[in-house]
């Protein structure tokens, strides 16, 4: 039997199965039909419920959330929030246990090894291939980490299947209806949303998204913090971990009853017990903002798919947290229809993976509905090919939601071009760059496979239109070794990305504190202001609006407001006379830059640093990266001068952005949109950024 295991690799639990005798069979583990993703590192590894229940005695040697640890694309704010609650230590996004440093891939491989061993024992067959699910939001680097984890466990990944797609396959397999569906999948950490169309048993994905920090674990944390505040308990990591486990149990029970008693014996000082009774209304109130966020994400996905609620024929609920009555009520009211609860909320994603695994292994079921499906890309990619020493470039673009697999190519004739600079972007962020020369015509190819993994290659094409295979293999080897090291290169682009990311994280934190209605009014005002400013500088406004479109694909309305606000502040300072000194400084800069001599750039930089702040700010915000980079490439300035100028540009721009942000915070504090504690906390974070 050529067995392919279907694995739903969840945050809290792992579920797996095989197709046997035309039916899928779920693997039974010591924890039931799912393996709890907890492991305690002692003399021998302890897994599942045994490990989870021993948290009170071995809490600092118990590992969990390996899927979150695995996600390299997780932003710094979410990482720090998770790190604060983990009982284990981390170092540079790896787990530190005694003197040992464990990569996340190694921890994840422990669970995959365990589920593989249990499956082989149950089905009495050797298993070396698997279909593994992952969140739609996982980028190429995250997906490579899953593949690496599986390989460490002795599994070849036949396919990486998006959670969003897997649930749709299960629907297509079980339902004879041919309609457009939405799947609302709320698990332990991720909210996975998908819209699909089923025709003749075939699944066509229309749109999908995954959002972290919105699932059951966040609800457990909110409940634990709420109880500690109510009981006025000084929270330690030991108390917090024990309380999280009890809060999870209470959350599950509150889906069926209106009140739950929480009790932990001998956990407080002097061996006293912790006791608290929590009601469903309290639970709903604690998590109301999270429920609102879930609804907001649903609205966003409908907007991206260019659909409305009437276009969705049925709404399916999947994931453990989809059992929460309040969520059912909110979504049912919004769509004005009842929710389809026919799917097994705990196993639907697993069923989809198992159905596809059976199809690929030749274990055909009674119907193969859903086995044929159209996958879409979760990220956007762009390969830019710059022709060095010539003002010419080519680019290959794979947009988000593009049908997979996909391949784009561009042929460049030799002419006089000797050197090419290749830059690969993922969601407008540089993930790889290299410089190389070719002695003949060249064909560049950018591709995405069904797993969502990037393919990047080049072929030499000679005059007889034949490929030079040796050169192609050599280039692929270069790409393979350098692709993921590119993020560590501290060039000007990555410096700029890091600074913007830090500011946006702070804005995101701040924006969560303010009421949504306030933003609707402000955004309307800002859109009007954009039109007014357009007469001042149409080209610059177009650039801001274009950036905003990209930004708005990933951010909520609150962040959109502050991003626009920052951009407008910069525009107003440039084109409106808000200060007496700024306009003269800008005009002086213009005449100065027009007569700028390349050889005097270093001296000019030194002189500007000694000028008044208004002039200094005007100079460095107007100074273009392209000018400095051109000077450096022409060897008019050395690397140290180039680096110091670019860093000063960013420092001055960040100071301007932080000044604008501080003004926003003060205004909202005065208007009572922020509490005093929130105001002081945010201001202290800004001061840290300024340093």
C-alpha positions as CSV (number, residue, x, y, z in Angstrom):
1,X,0.0,0.0,0.0
2,X,1.5,3.3,-1.1
3,X,0.2,5.2,1.9
4,X,0.1,9.0,2.1
5,X,-0.8,10.5,5.5
6,X,-3.1,13.5,5.7
7,X,-2.1,15.8,8.6
8,X,-3.8,18.8,10.0
9,X,-0.9,20.5,11.7
10,X,-2.8,22.7,14.2
11,X,-1.5,25.1,16.8
12,X,-2.9,23.3,19.8
13,X,-3.5,19.8,18.3
14,X,-2.4,17.6,15.4
15,X,-4.9,15.3,13.7
16,X,-4.0,12.8,11.0
17,X,-5.7,10.1,8.9
18,X,-5.5,7.7,5.9
19,X,-7.9,6.5,3.3
20,X,-8.6,2.8,3.8
21,X,-11.3,0.7,2.0
22,X,-12.7,3.7,0.3
23,X,-13.2,5.5,3.6
24,X,-11.0,7.9,5.5
25,X,-9.9,6.7,8.9
26,X,-8.7,9.1,11.6
27,X,-5.7,8.1,13.7
28,X,-6.4,7.3,17.4
29,X,-3.8,8.7,19.8
30,X,-3.5,8.4,23.6
31,X,-5.3,11.8,23.7
32,X,-8.2,10.6,21.5
33,X,-8.6,11.5,17.8
34,X,-6.1,14.3,18.1
35,X,-2.6,14.7,19.5
36,X,-2.3,17.6,22.0
37,X,0.8,19.6,20.9
38,X,2.6,19.7,24.2
39,X,5.9,18.0,24.9
40,X,7.9,17.9,28.1
41,X,11.7,17.5,27.8
42,X,12.9,15.2,30.5
43,X,14.9,11.9,30.5
44,X,12.3,10.8,27.9
45,X,9.9,12.9,25.9
46,X,6.4,13.1,27.2
47,X,3.6,14.1,24.8
48,X,0.0,15.3,24.7
49,X,-2.3,15.5,27.7
50,X,0.3,13.9,30.0
51,X,2.7,16.7,29.2
52,X,-0.1,19.4,29.4
53,X,-1.4,18.1,32.8
54,X,2.1,18.1,34.3
55,X,2.5,21.9,33.7
56,X,2.3,22.6,37.4
57,X,5.4,20.6,38.1
58,X,7.3,20.8,34.8
59,X,6.0,24.1,33.4
60,X,9.5,25.4,32.6
61,X,10.4,22.2,30.6
62,X,7.2,22.0,28.6
63,X,7.1,23.2,25.1
64,X,4.0,24.2,23.0
65,X,3.0,26.7,20.3
66,X,5.6,25.2,18.0
67,X,3.6,26.3,15.0
68,X,3.8,30.0,16.1
69,X,7.5,29.6,16.8
70,X,7.9,28.2,13.3
71,X,6.4,31.3,11.6
72,X,9.3,33.5,10.6
73,X,7.0,36.1,9.1
74,X,5.4,36.8,12.5
75,X,5.9,40.5,13.3
76,X,7.8,41.7,16.3
77,X,4.8,42.9,18.3
78,X,3.0,39.5,18.1
79,X,6.3,37.7,18.9
80,X,6.9,39.7,22.0
81,X,3.3,39.2,23.2
82,X,3.6,35.5,22.8
83,X,7.1,35.4,24.4
84,X,5.7,37.1,27.5
85,X,3.4,34.2,28.2
86,X,5.6,31.3,27.3
87,X,7.2,29.5,30.3
88,X,10.2,28.5,28.2
89,X,13.1,30.9,27.2
90,X,13.7,32.0,23.7
91,X,16.8,33.3,22.0
92,X,16.8,34.8,18.5
93,X,13.5,33.1,17.8
94,X,14.8,29.8,19.0
95,X,14.0,27.8,22.1
96,X,16.6,27.8,24.9
97,X,16.5,24.8,27.2
98,X,19.3,24.7,29.7
99,X,22.5,24.9,27.5
100,X,20.7,23.7,24.4
101,X,19.3,25.8,21.6
102,X,16.4,24.2,19.8
103,X,15.3,25.4,16.4
104,X,11.5,25.5,16.0
105,X,11.7,23.0,13.1
106,X,13.2,20.4,15.5
107,X,10.4,20.9,18.0
108,X,7.7,20.6,15.3
109,X,9.4,17.5,14.0
110,X,8.9,15.8,17.4
111,X,5.1,16.0,17.0
112,X,5.3,14.9,13.4
113,X,7.5,11.9,14.4
114,X,5.1,10.9,17.1
115,X,2.0,11.1,14.8
116,X,3.9,9.1,12.2
117,X,4.8,6.4,14.7
118,X,1.2,6.1,15.9
119,X,-0.1,6.0,12.4
120,X,2.3,3.3,11.3
121,X,1.4,1.2,14.3
122,X,-2.4,1.6,13.6
123,X,-2.3,0.9,9.9
124,X,0.5,-1.6,10.0
125,X,2.3,0.0,7.0
126,X,5.4,2.1,6.4
127,X,4.5,5.8,5.9
128,X,7.0,8.2,4.3
129,X,4.8,10.7,2.6
130,X,2.3,13.2,3.9
131,X,0.0,16.0,2.9
132,X,0.4,18.7,5.6
133,X,-1.9,21.7,6.1
134,X,-0.7,25.2,6.9
135,X,-2.2,28.7,7.4
136,X,-2.9,30.6,4.2
137,X,-0.8,33.5,5.5
138,X,2.4,31.4,5.7
139,X,5.0,32.8,3.2
140,X,7.7,30.9,1.3
141,X,10.1,30.9,4.3
142,X,7.4,29.6,6.7
143,X,6.4,26.8,4.3
144,X,10.0,25.8,3.9
145,X,10.2,25.4,7.7
146,X,7.3,23.0,7.7
147,X,8.9,21.0,4.9
148,X,12.2,20.9,6.9
149,X,10.3,19.7,10.0
150,X,8.6,17.0,8.1
151,X,11.9,15.8,6.6
152,X,13.5,15.7,10.1
153,X,10.6,13.4,11.0
154,X,11.2,11.1,8.0
155,X,8.3,12.4,6.0
156,X,8.4,13.6,2.4
157,X,5.9,16.4,1.8
158,X,3.7,15.4,-1.1
159,X,1.8,18.6,-0.9
160,X,1.4,21.6,1.5
161,X,-2.3,22.3,1.6
162,X,-3.7,25.6,2.9
163,X,-6.1,25.2,5.8
164,X,-8.5,27.3,3.9
165,X,-8.5,25.0,0.9
166,X,-8.6,21.8,2.9
167,X,-11.9,22.7,4.6
168,X,-13.4,23.5,1.1
169,X,-12.3,20.1,-0.2
170,X,-14.2,18.5,2.7
171,X,-17.3,20.5,1.8
172,X,-17.2,19.6,-1.9
173,X,-16.8,16.0,-1.0
174,X,-19.8,15.9,1.4
175,X,-22.1,18.3,-0.3
176,X,-23.9,17.9,-3.6
177,X,-24.8,21.5,-3.8
178,X,-23.0,23.7,-6.3
179,X,-22.7,27.1,-4.8
180,X,-20.4,29.8,-3.5
181,X,-19.4,29.1,0.2
182,X,-17.6,30.9,2.9
183,X,-15.7,28.9,5.6
184,X,-15.1,30.5,8.9
185,X,-12.4,28.5,10.7
186,X,-11.4,29.8,14.1
187,X,-8.8,27.6,15.9
188,X,-6.4,28.0,18.8
189,X,-4.4,30.9,17.3
190,X,-5.4,31.6,13.6
191,X,-8.6,32.7,12.0
192,X,-8.7,31.1,8.6
193,X,-11.3,32.5,6.2
194,X,-12.0,31.3,2.7
195,X,-14.5,31.8,-0.1
196,X,-14.8,29.1,-2.7
197,X,-17.0,28.0,-5.6
198,X,-17.9,24.4,-6.1
199,X,-18.9,23.2,-9.6
200,X,-19.2,19.5,-10.6
201,X,-17.3,18.5,-7.5
202,X,-14.4,20.8,-8.4
203,X,-13.3,23.5,-5.9
204,X,-12.2,26.9,-7.2
205,X,-10.7,29.2,-4.5
206,X,-11.8,32.8,-4.9
207,X,-10.2,34.4,-1.9
208,X,-8.7,33.5,1.4
209,X,-6.8,34.9,4.4
210,X,-5.3,33.8,7.7
211,X,-5.0,36.1,10.7
212,X,-3.0,35.3,13.8
213,X,-3.6,36.2,17.4
214,X,-7.4,35.9,17.1
215,X,-8.1,32.3,18.3
216,X,-8.8,30.4,21.4
217,X,-5.5,30.9,23.1
218,X,-6.0,34.7,23.1
219,X,-9.4,34.2,24.7
220,X,-7.8,32.0,27.4
221,X,-5.2,34.7,28.1
222,X,-7.9,37.4,28.3
223,X,-9.9,35.3,30.7
224,X,-6.8,34.5,32.9
225,X,-5.8,38.2,33.1
226,X,-9.5,39.1,34.0
227,X,-9.6,36.6,36.8
228,X,-6.3,37.7,38.3
229,X,-7.5,41.3,38.2
230,X,-10.8,40.4,39.8
231,X,-9.2,38.4,42.6
232,X,-6.3,40.9,42.9
233,X,-3.7,38.1,42.5
234,X,-0.1,38.9,41.7
235,X,0.4,36.9,38.5
236,X,3.5,34.7,38.2
237,X,4.3,32.5,35.2
238,X,3.5,29.4,37.2
239,X,0.1,30.7,38.2
240,X,-0.6,32.0,34.7
241,X,0.2,28.7,33.0
242,X,-2.0,26.8,35.5
243,X,-4.8,29.3,35.0
244,X,-4.6,29.2,31.2
245,X,-5.3,25.4,31.2
246,X,-8.3,25.9,33.5
247,X,-9.6,28.8,31.4
248,X,-9.4,26.7,28.3
249,X,-11.6,24.1,29.9
250,X,-14.0,26.8,31.1
251,X,-14.2,28.3,27.6
252,X,-15.2,24.9,26.2
253,X,-17.8,24.4,28.9
254,X,-19.3,27.8,28.5
255,X,-20.4,26.9,25.0
256,X,-23.0,24.5,26.6
257,X,-23.7,26.1,29.9
258,X,-24.1,29.6,31.4
259,X,-21.7,29.4,34.3
260,X,-18.5,27.5,35.1
261,X,-16.5,27.2,38.4
262,X,-12.7,27.4,38.1
263,X,-10.7,25.9,40.9
264,X,-6.9,25.3,41.3
265,X,-5.8,23.8,44.5
266,X,-2.8,25.1,46.5
267,X,-1.6,27.4,43.8
268,X,-1.5,30.7,45.7
269,X,0.6,31.8,48.7
270,X,0.4,29.6,51.8
271,X,-1.0,26.8,49.6
272,X,-4.4,28.4,49.3
273,X,-6.8,27.6,46.4
274,X,-7.8,29.8,43.5
275,X,-11.5,29.8,43.0
276,X,-13.7,31.8,40.7
277,X,-17.1,31.4,39.0
278,X,-17.3,32.9,35.5
279,X,-20.5,33.3,33.5
280,X,-21.0,33.2,29.7
281,X,-21.9,36.9,29.7
282,X,-18.6,37.7,31.4
283,X,-16.7,35.6,28.8
284,X,-18.5,37.4,25.9
285,X,-17.8,40.8,27.4
286,X,-14.1,40.0,27.9
287,X,-13.7,38.9,24.3
288,X,-16.1,41.4,22.6
289,X,-13.2,43.2,20.9
290,X,-11.9,39.9,19.5
291,X,-15.4,39.0,18.2
292,X,-15.6,42.4,16.5
293,X,-12.2,41.8,14.9
294,X,-13.4,38.5,13.5
295,X,-16.4,40.1,12.0
296,X,-14.2,42.9,10.6
297,X,-11.9,40.3,8.9
298,X,-15.0,38.7,7.3
299,X,-16.0,42.1,5.9
300,X,-12.5,42.7,4.6
301,X,-12.4,39.3,2.8
302,X,-15.8,39.9,1.1
303,X,-14.5,43.3,-0.1
304,X,-11.3,41.7,-1.5
305,X,-13.4,39.1,-3.3
306,X,-15.7,41.9,-4.6
307,X,-18.7,40.0,-3.1
308,X,-21.5,40.8,-0.7
309,X,-23.3,38.7,1.9
310,X,-26.0,37.8,-0.6
311,X,-23.4,36.2,-2.9
312,X,-22.5,33.7,-0.2
313,X,-25.0,30.8,-0.4
314,X,-23.8,29.1,2.7
315,X,-21.6,29.9,5.7
316,X,-19.7,26.9,7.2
317,X,-18.1,27.0,10.7
318,X,-14.9,25.0,11.3
319,X,-12.4,25.0,14.2
320,X,-12.8,24.4,17.9
321,X,-13.7,28.1,18.7
322,X,-16.5,28.2,16.2
323,X,-18.6,26.5,18.8
324,X,-18.8,29.7,20.8
325,X,-22.5,30.8,20.8
326,X,-21.8,34.6,20.6
327,X,-19.7,34.2,17.4
328,X,-22.5,32.1,15.8
329,X,-25.0,34.9,16.7
330,X,-22.8,37.7,15.4
331,X,-22.1,36.0,12.0
332,X,-25.6,34.7,11.6
333,X,-27.0,38.2,12.1
334,X,-24.6,39.8,9.7
335,X,-25.2,37.3,6.9
336,X,-29.0,37.1,7.7
337,X,-28.9,33.4,7.4
338,X,-28.4,30.3,9.6
339,X,-25.0,28.8,9.8
340,X,-24.3,25.4,8.4
341,X,-23.1,23.2,11.3
342,X,-23.0,19.9,9.4
343,X,-19.2,19.7,9.3
344,X,-17.1,18.1,12.0
345,X,-15.6,21.3,13.4
346,X,-12.6,19.5,14.9
347,X,-11.7,17.3,11.9
348,X,-13.0,19.0,8.8
349,X,-9.5,20.3,7.8
350,X,-8.0,16.9,8.5
351,X,-10.7,15.3,6.3
352,X,-9.8,17.6,3.4
353,X,-6.1,16.6,3.7
354,X,-7.0,12.9,3.9
355,X,-9.3,13.0,0.9
356,X,-6.5,14.6,-1.2
357,X,-3.9,12.1,0.3
358,X,-6.2,9.2,-0.8
359,X,-6.5,10.6,-4.3
360,X,-2.7,11.0,-4.7
361,X,-2.0,7.6,-3.3
362,X,-4.5,5.9,-5.6
363,X,-6.9,4.9,-2.8
364,X,-9.9,6.2,-4.8
365,X,-13.0,6.8,-2.7
366,X,-16.6,6.5,-3.9
367,X,-16.5,10.1,-5.1
368,X,-13.5,12.2,-5.7
369,X,-15.4,15.5,-5.3
370,X,-12.9,18.1,-4.0
371,X,-9.8,16.2,-5.1
372,X,-9.6,18.4,-8.1
373,X,-9.2,22.0,-6.9
374,X,-7.8,25.3,-8.0
375,X,-5.3,26.7,-5.5
376,X,-4.4,30.4,-5.3
377,X,-1.3,32.3,-4.1
378,X,-1.2,33.7,-0.6
379,X,1.5,36.3,-1.3
380,X,2.5,38.6,-4.1
381,X,5.9,38.3,-5.7
382,X,8.0,40.5,-8.0
383,X,11.3,39.9,-9.6
384,X,13.0,43.1,-10.8
385,X,15.9,42.7,-13.2
386,X,18.0,45.9,-13.3
387,X,20.4,46.3,-16.2
388,X,23.5,47.8,-14.5
389,X,24.9,51.0,-16.1
390,X,21.8,51.4,-18.1
391,X,18.5,53.1,-17.2
392,X,16.5,50.0,-18.0
393,X,14.8,47.3,-16.0
394,X,12.4,44.4,-16.4
395,X,10.1,42.9,-13.9
396,X,8.0,39.7,-13.5
397,X,5.0,39.9,-11.2
398,X,2.9,37.2,-9.6
399,X,-0.1,38.9,-7.9
400,X,-1.9,37.7,-4.8
401,X,-4.8,35.3,-5.4
402,X,-3.1,34.2,-8.7
403,X,-4.0,30.6,-9.8
404,X,-1.4,28.0,-9.0
405,X,0.9,26.7,-10.3
406,X,2.1,29.7,-12.2
407,X,5.3,30.7,-14.1
408,X,6.3,34.0,-15.6
409,X,9.4,34.6,-17.7
410,X,11.2,37.4,-19.5
411,X,13.8,37.1,-22.3
412,X,16.6,39.7,-22.4
413,X,18.8,40.0,-25.4
414,X,22.5,40.5,-24.7
415,X,23.1,43.8,-26.5
416,X,25.7,45.7,-24.5
417,X,24.4,44.6,-21.1
418,X,27.0,42.6,-19.1
419,X,25.8,42.8,-15.4
420,X,22.3,42.3,-14.0
421,X,21.1,43.2,-10.5
422,X,18.3,40.8,-9.5
423,X,15.9,41.8,-6.7
424,X,13.1,39.5,-5.5
425,X,10.2,41.1,-3.5
426,X,7.6,39.3,-1.4
427,X,4.7,41.6,-0.6
428,X,6.9,44.6,-1.5
429,X,9.6,43.4,0.9
430,X,13.0,42.4,-0.4
431,X,13.8,38.7,0.4
432,X,16.6,38.1,-2.0
433,X,19.0,40.1,-4.2
434,X,22.1,39.2,-6.2
435,X,24.3,40.6,-8.9
436,X,25.6,38.5,-11.8
437,X,26.8,38.7,-15.4
438,X,25.9,36.7,-18.4
439,X,27.8,36.2,-21.6
440,X,24.8,35.6,-23.8
441,X,21.1,36.1,-24.1
442,X,19.2,35.1,-20.9
443,X,15.8,33.8,-19.9
444,X,14.6,34.6,-16.3
445,X,11.8,32.6,-14.8
446,X,9.8,33.2,-11.7
447,X,7.3,30.6,-10.6
448,X,5.1,29.4,-7.7
449,X,4.2,25.7,-7.3
450,X,1.1,24.2,-5.8
451,X,2.8,24.4,-2.3
452,X,3.2,28.1,-2.6
453,X,7.0,27.8,-2.8
454,X,9.0,30.2,-5.0
455,X,11.0,29.0,-8.0
456,X,13.6,31.3,-9.5
457,X,15.9,30.4,-12.3
458,X,17.7,31.6,-15.4
459,X,18.8,30.0,-18.6
460,X,21.4,31.1,-21.0
461,X,20.0,31.1,-24.5
462,X,22.6,30.9,-27.4
463,X,22.2,32.1,-30.9
464,X,20.6,28.7,-31.9
465,X,18.0,29.0,-29.1
466,X,19.6,26.2,-27.0
467,X,19.8,26.3,-23.3
468,X,23.1,26.1,-21.5
469,X,22.3,23.6,-18.8
470,X,25.5,24.0,-16.9
471,X,24.9,27.7,-16.4
472,X,21.3,27.1,-15.3
473,X,22.4,24.6,-12.6
474,X,25.1,26.9,-11.4
475,X,22.6,29.8,-11.0
476,X,20.1,27.6,-9.2
477,X,22.8,26.6,-6.7
478,X,23.5,30.3,-6.0
479,X,19.9,31.0,-5.5
480,X,19.4,28.0,-3.2
481,X,22.3,29.0,-0.9
482,X,21.7,32.8,-0.8
483,X,17.9,33.1,-1.0
484,X,17.2,33.1,2.8
485,X,20.4,34.8,3.9
486,X,19.3,37.9,2.0
487,X,17.1,39.1,4.9
488,X,20.2,39.5,7.1
489,X,21.8,42.0,4.7
490,X,21.6,45.4,6.2
491,X,21.5,47.5,3.0
492,X,19.5,50.7,2.8
493,X,16.3,49.0,1.8
494,X,16.2,46.6,4.8
495,X,17.1,49.4,7.2
496,X,14.2,51.4,5.9
497,X,11.9,48.3,6.2
498,X,12.9,47.7,9.8
499,X,12.2,51.3,10.9
500,X,8.8,51.4,9.2
501,X,7.9,48.1,10.7
502,X,8.7,49.3,14.2
503,X,6.6,52.4,13.8
504,X,3.7,50.5,12.3
505,X,3.8,48.0,15.2
506,X,3.4,50.9,17.6
507,X,0.6,52.5,15.5
508,X,-1.2,49.1,15.5
509,X,-1.0,48.9,19.3
510,X,-2.2,52.4,19.6
511,X,-5.0,52.1,17.1
512,X,-6.6,49.1,19.0
513,X,-7.4,51.5,21.9
514,X,-9.6,53.8,19.9
515,X,-13.3,53.5,19.0
516,X,-14.0,52.5,15.4
517,X,-16.6,55.2,14.8
518,X,-14.0,57.8,15.5
519,X,-11.9,56.5,12.6
520,X,-14.7,56.6,10.1
521,X,-15.1,60.4,10.6
522,X,-11.3,61.0,10.5
523,X,-10.7,58.9,7.4
524,X,-13.5,60.8,5.6
525,X,-11.8,64.1,6.6
526,X,-8.4,62.8,5.4
527,X,-9.7,61.7,2.1
528,X,-11.0,65.2,1.5
529,X,-7.7,66.6,2.5
530,X,-5.9,64.4,0.0
531,X,-8.0,65.9,-2.7
532,X,-7.1,69.5,-1.6
533,X,-3.4,68.7,-1.4
534,X,-3.5,67.1,-4.9
535,X,-3.4,70.6,-6.4
536,X,-0.2,71.3,-4.6
537,X,1.7,68.3,-6.0
538,X,-0.4,65.8,-8.0
539,X,2.5,63.4,-8.6
540,X,3.4,63.1,-4.9
541,X,-0.2,62.5,-3.9
542,X,-0.5,59.8,-6.5
543,X,2.5,58.0,-4.9
544,X,0.9,58.2,-1.5
545,X,-2.4,56.9,-2.8
546,X,-0.6,54.0,-4.5
547,X,1.3,53.2,-1.3
548,X,-2.0,53.3,0.6
549,X,-3.6,50.8,-1.7
550,X,-0.8,48.3,-1.0
551,X,-0.9,49.1,2.7
552,X,-4.6,48.7,2.9
553,X,-4.5,45.2,1.6
554,X,-3.0,44.1,4.9
555,X,-4.0,46.6,7.6
556,X,-7.2,47.5,9.3
557,X,-9.0,50.9,9.2
558,X,-7.3,52.2,12.3
559,X,-3.8,51.6,10.9
560,X,-5.0,53.0,7.6
561,X,-5.9,56.2,9.3
562,X,-2.6,56.7,11.0
563,X,-0.6,55.8,7.9
564,X,-2.5,58.4,5.9
565,X,-2.1,60.9,8.7
566,X,1.7,60.4,8.7
567,X,1.9,60.7,4.9
568,X,-0.2,63.8,4.9
569,X,1.8,65.4,7.7
570,X,4.9,65.0,5.5
571,X,3.1,66.5,2.5
572,X,1.8,69.4,4.5
573,X,5.3,70.2,5.8
574,X,6.6,70.1,2.3
575,X,3.9,72.0,0.4
576,X,2.1,74.1,3.0
577,X,3.8,76.8,5.0
578,X,3.1,75.4,8.5
579,X,6.4,76.8,9.8
580,X,8.2,80.0,8.8
581,X,11.6,78.3,8.5
582,X,10.6,75.2,6.6
583,X,9.8,76.7,3.2
584,X,13.0,78.8,2.9
585,X,15.0,75.8,4.0
586,X,13.3,73.7,1.3
587,X,13.9,76.4,-1.4
588,X,17.5,76.7,-0.3
589,X,17.9,72.9,-0.5
590,X,16.4,72.9,-4.1
591,X,19.0,75.4,-5.3
592,X,21.7,73.6,-3.4
593,X,20.8,70.2,-4.8
594,X,20.5,71.5,-8.4
595,X,24.1,72.6,-8.2
596,X,25.3,69.6,-6.2
597,X,28.7,68.5,-7.2
598,X,29.2,64.7,-6.8
599,X,32.8,65.1,-5.5
600,X,31.6,67.4,-2.7
601,X,28.8,65.1,-1.4
602,X,30.8,64.1,1.7
603,X,31.7,67.7,2.6
604,X,28.1,68.8,2.0
605,X,26.9,66.0,4.4
606,X,29.2,67.3,7.1
607,X,28.1,70.9,6.7
608,X,24.4,70.0,6.8
609,X,24.8,68.3,10.1
610,X,25.9,71.5,11.7
611,X,22.9,73.5,10.3
612,X,19.7,74.4,12.1
613,X,17.3,71.5,12.7
614,X,14.7,72.9,10.2
615,X,17.2,72.9,7.4
616,X,18.7,69.6,8.4
617,X,15.2,68.0,8.4
618,X,14.4,69.5,5.1
619,X,17.6,68.3,3.5
620,X,17.4,64.7,4.7
621,X,13.7,64.2,4.0
622,X,14.2,65.6,0.5
623,X,17.4,63.8,-0.2
624,X,16.7,60.8,-2.5
625,X,18.1,57.3,-1.9
626,X,18.8,57.1,-5.6
627,X,21.1,60.1,-5.5
628,X,23.2,58.7,-2.7
629,X,23.2,55.2,-4.2
630,X,24.3,56.6,-7.6
631,X,27.2,58.4,-5.9
632,X,28.3,55.3,-4.1
633,X,28.1,53.2,-7.3
634,X,30.2,55.7,-9.2
635,X,32.7,55.6,-6.3
636,X,32.2,59.3,-5.7
637,X,31.7,58.5,-2.0
638,X,33.0,55.6,0.0
639,X,30.9,53.0,1.8
640,X,31.2,54.5,5.3
641,X,29.9,57.9,4.0
642,X,27.1,56.1,2.1
643,X,26.0,54.2,5.1
644,X,26.1,57.2,7.5
645,X,24.1,59.4,5.1
646,X,21.4,56.8,4.5
647,X,21.1,56.1,8.3
648,X,20.8,59.9,8.9
649,X,18.1,60.1,6.2
650,X,16.1,57.4,8.0
651,X,16.7,58.8,11.5
652,X,15.4,62.2,10.4
653,X,12.4,60.7,8.7
654,X,11.6,58.6,11.8
655,X,11.9,61.7,14.0
656,X,9.3,63.4,11.7
657,X,7.0,60.4,11.8
658,X,7.3,60.0,15.6
659,X,6.6,63.7,16.1
660,X,3.4,63.3,14.0
661,X,2.4,60.2,16.0
662,X,3.0,62.0,19.3
663,X,0.7,64.8,18.2
664,X,-2.0,62.3,17.3
665,X,-1.7,60.6,20.7
666,X,-1.9,63.8,22.6
667,X,-5.0,64.9,20.7
668,X,-6.7,61.7,21.3
669,X,-5.8,61.8,25.0
670,X,-7.3,65.3,25.2
671,X,-10.4,64.1,23.5
672,X,-10.7,61.2,26.0
673,X,-10.2,58.5,23.3
674,X,-7.3,57.2,25.4
675,X,-7.0,56.4,29.1
676,X,-4.2,58.0,31.1
677,X,-2.5,54.6,31.5
678,X,-2.6,53.8,27.8
679,X,-1.4,57.3,27.0
680,X,1.6,57.0,29.3
681,X,2.4,53.5,28.1
682,X,2.4,54.6,24.4
683,X,4.5,57.7,25.0
684,X,7.1,55.7,26.9
685,X,7.3,53.4,23.9
686,X,7.8,56.3,21.5
687,X,10.6,57.6,23.6
688,X,12.3,54.2,23.3
689,X,12.0,54.4,19.6
690,X,13.4,57.9,19.5
691,X,16.5,56.7,21.3
